[in-house]
Structures are given as structure tokens and as C-alpha cells.
């Protein structure tokens, strides 16, 4: 579990390794939606540093709405798989002051 500290009204970026080429995408659930909002940043252009077959990181913007503590659970899954077990999970505690 990682901890992120953000001041109210500010934002922070979370970068997670992408496996979208293999069908795995990051989904997230927020506990404390009154404290933070989370959105995916799709404005990133292709990086010149990527090698053939590599995927870019998926970026998420965390916006601090009001003081408190929230939690974000990211899970990397393939949407079409019946089992729908996460390949990877990342949990962040967000402390807004």
C-alpha cells in the first residue's frame, strides 16, 4: 500500500504499468468520493522512448476535494474473462490536508 499526500484543491498523478496490448486494463474503486475524485488521463501521446512491443503507463489524476483520508484500489483485469481475477492490484491511501 502506498500513501499519497495532497493539499486541498491540488492534484497528483498515479502512473501504473500498462498491459493494454494484452487486454489488461486498470479499473479503480474509490472509498471516500467526497474527499477525492479520480479520472484517467487519456491525453498522453506516444512516447519516443518506447521500444517495439512495450506499452505506455496508464495515468490517473487524483484531485483533492476536501481534507480527509481516502483509499483507491486499482485492479488490472481483462473485461471479457469469466473468472475476472485481477492480474495485479495496487492500493493507495490518499491523505488530503
Buried (B, 14 or more C-beta within 10 A) or exposed (E): EEEBEBEEEEBBEBEBBBBEEEEBBBEBEBEBEEBBBBEEEEEEEEEEEEEEEEEBBBBBBBBBBEEBBBBBBBBBBBEEEEEEEBEEEBEBBBBBE
